[in-house]
Amino acid sequence: MRRAGGGRSQALDLLKNTTDRAIKAATWDTYGYAHHQLGRHDQARDCYRQALELYRDLGDHFGEAAVLTHFGDTHHAVEKSAESRTSWQQALTILDDLDHPEAAQLRAKLGNLA
């Protein structure tokens, strides 16, 4: 019989052992999103920090913007509007530089903070 949480433990073991930093970054971002959805905001932020560091090291600006957006969403969920604004603004700057269409959605989020 499998014990509860065994899949998560196996996934973390695989994550620690992979050398593909892009996969690590995406996985940390996914873990952060899952924690956010479960209301585990401190854990979400810890995961997002891991993902953000990896995406920055990789020079993956879109990945960086996605994590910053998620970071802002998590801050917003716990009513930290200043931190939300900072994360979303950093993400918006990157998306504007990339001329990415998601910039409009982020601009709307920032407008709703006012």
C-alpha positions as CSV (number, residue, x, y, z in Angstrom):
1,M,0.0,0.0,0.0
2,R,1.3,3.5,-0.9
3,R,1.5,6.0,1.8
4,A,-0.1,9.4,1.4
5,G,2.2,12.0,-0.1
6,G,4.5,9.4,-1.7
7,G,4.1,10.9,-5.1
8,R,5.1,14.3,-3.8
9,S,8.2,12.9,-2.2
10,Q,9.1,11.1,-5.3
11,A,8.6,14.3,-7.4
12,L,10.8,16.3,-5.0
13,D,13.5,13.6,-5.2
14,L,13.4,13.7,-9.0
15,L,13.6,17.5,-8.9
16,K,16.6,17.5,-6.7
17,N,18.4,15.0,-9.0
18,T,17.7,16.6,-12.3
19,T,20.4,18.7,-13.9
20,D,17.9,20.5,-16.3
21,R,17.5,23.9,-14.7
22,A,14.6,24.8,-17.0
23,I,12.7,21.8,-15.7
24,K,13.6,22.7,-12.2
25,A,12.4,26.3,-12.6
26,A,9.1,25.2,-14.2
27,T,8.5,22.6,-11.5
28,W,9.2,25.1,-8.7
29,D,6.7,27.5,-10.3
30,T,4.1,24.7,-10.5
31,Y,4.7,23.8,-6.9
32,G,4.2,27.4,-6.0
33,Y,1.0,27.6,-7.9
34,A,-0.3,24.5,-6.2
35,H,0.5,25.8,-2.8
36,H,-1.1,29.2,-3.7
37,Q,-4.3,27.4,-4.7
38,L,-4.3,25.4,-1.5
39,G,-3.9,28.6,0.6
40,R,-0.4,27.8,1.6
41,H,1.0,31.2,0.7
42,D,4.3,31.0,2.6
43,Q,5.1,27.8,0.9
44,A,4.1,29.3,-2.4
45,R,6.4,32.2,-2.0
46,D,9.3,29.8,-1.1
47,C,8.7,27.8,-4.3
48,Y,8.4,31.0,-6.4
49,R,11.7,32.2,-5.0
50,Q,13.4,29.0,-6.2
51,A,11.8,29.3,-9.6
52,L,12.7,33.0,-10.0
53,E,16.3,32.5,-9.1
54,L,16.6,29.7,-11.7
55,Y,14.8,31.6,-14.5
56,R,17.0,34.6,-13.9
57,D,20.1,32.5,-14.0
58,L,18.9,31.0,-17.2
59,G,18.1,34.4,-18.7
60,D,14.5,33.2,-19.4
61,H,12.7,36.5,-19.2
62,F,9.3,35.2,-20.0
63,G,9.6,32.6,-17.2
64,E,10.8,35.3,-14.9
65,A,7.8,37.4,-15.7
66,A,5.4,34.5,-15.2
67,V,6.8,33.8,-11.7
68,L,6.8,37.4,-10.8
69,T,3.1,37.5,-11.8
70,H,2.4,34.5,-9.6
71,F,4.3,36.0,-6.8
72,G,2.1,39.1,-7.1
73,D,-1.0,37.0,-7.1
74,T,0.1,35.3,-3.9
75,H,0.9,38.6,-2.2
76,H,-2.5,39.9,-3.3
77,A,-4.2,36.9,-1.8
78,V,-2.8,37.8,1.6
79,E,-3.6,41.5,1.1
80,K,0.0,42.7,0.7
81,S,-0.8,45.3,-2.0
82,A,2.6,47.0,-2.0
83,E,4.4,43.7,-2.6
84,S,1.8,42.7,-5.2
85,R,2.4,46.0,-7.0
86,T,6.1,45.6,-6.9
87,S,6.0,42.0,-8.3
88,W,3.4,42.8,-11.0
89,Q,5.3,46.0,-12.0
90,Q,8.5,44.0,-12.5
91,A,6.7,41.4,-14.5
92,L,5.0,44.1,-16.6
93,T,8.4,45.8,-17.4
94,I,9.6,42.4,-18.7
95,L,6.5,41.7,-20.7
96,D,6.6,45.2,-22.2
97,D,10.2,44.7,-23.2
98,L,9.2,41.4,-24.8
99,D,6.2,43.1,-26.5
100,H,4.1,40.2,-25.1
101,P,0.3,40.4,-25.2
102,E,0.0,39.3,-21.5
103,A,1.2,42.8,-20.6
104,A,-2.4,44.1,-21.0
105,Q,-3.7,41.6,-18.4
106,L,-1.1,42.6,-16.0
107,R,-1.7,46.3,-16.6
108,A,-5.4,45.6,-15.7
109,K,-4.4,43.9,-12.4
110,L,-2.2,46.9,-11.5
111,G,-5.1,49.2,-12.3
112,N,-7.4,47.3,-10.0
113,L,-5.0,47.9,-7.0
114,A,-5.5,51.7,-7.2
